[in-house]
Amino acid sequence: MASILKRLHRATEFESADEVQEFEQKLEALIARGAVEKIPVGKPLDEVNPEIWIRDRKSGEVWRYQAPEFPLKGHFGKVEDP
């Protein structure tokens, strides 16, 4: 079963502030309707940039989101071993 999170943002990075705003609005809508939930972060990508982990309630997949601090483009991708 494919995760709804896979369709939320097809790239692993963000190119603009508008793209980030649209992504965050869609993510909050999914959280509000209970399709996904925030969970505690296990092993972060790095210790400097904060991230959140989101679990798809149907598929069980966990994805990480690091908001960009331009010129750093952030990250959105599946956690391989949560």
N, C-alpha and C positions, 0 to 999 in steps of 0.2 A: 504494500500500500504506500503510495507516494504521500509525502507530507505536504500539508498546506503551506508550510514554511518554505518549501522549495520554490513555490510559485510566487511567494511574497516579494522576493528581490532576486533576480536571476544572476546578478553579478556578485562577486565576493567583496567588492569595494564600492565606494560612493564617489561620484564625480562632481556633485554640486550640493549646495545647501538645500535647494528645492527638492532634489532627489531624496535627501535625508528626511526632510519634513514629510514628504509623501509616504515614505517607508514607515516612519514612526507613527503616523496617523493610522495607517493600515494595521500595524502591529497592535496598537492600543485598541482598535476596534475588535480584532481577533481575541484579545485578552478579555475585553468587556463582555463579549458574547460566550466566553468560556471554551472556545475552540483550542486555545493554547494557554499555557500558564508559565509564569516566571518561576524558576527553581534556583536553589543555591548554586553558585559557581563552584565547579570541582577544581580542575587544574586549568588556570588561565593561560592564555597564549603568552602573556608576559606580565610582569609584576608592576609595570609602569602605567599602562593604559587600562582603566576599568572596563569591565564588560558585564553583560547580563546573559543568562542562559534562559532559553525558552523551550518548553517541551510541548510537542503536538500531542494532544490528549488521545487522538485516535491511533496514530501510527506509533507513538512512543518516542519518535525521533527527537533529539535535543540539538538545538542550534545556538550558536553564540553570536552576540552583537556587540561590537566595539564601535561607539560613535566616533565619527571622524573629528579630528582637530586639524583642519586644513593647514598646511599642505598634506598632512597624513590623511589617507583616504578611508580610515576605519576598516572594519571587517564584518562580514556576515557569512557564516558557513556552518555546516554540519559538524557537530562534535563526534568524532569517530569512536571514542571510548569514554563515555560519560561515567 
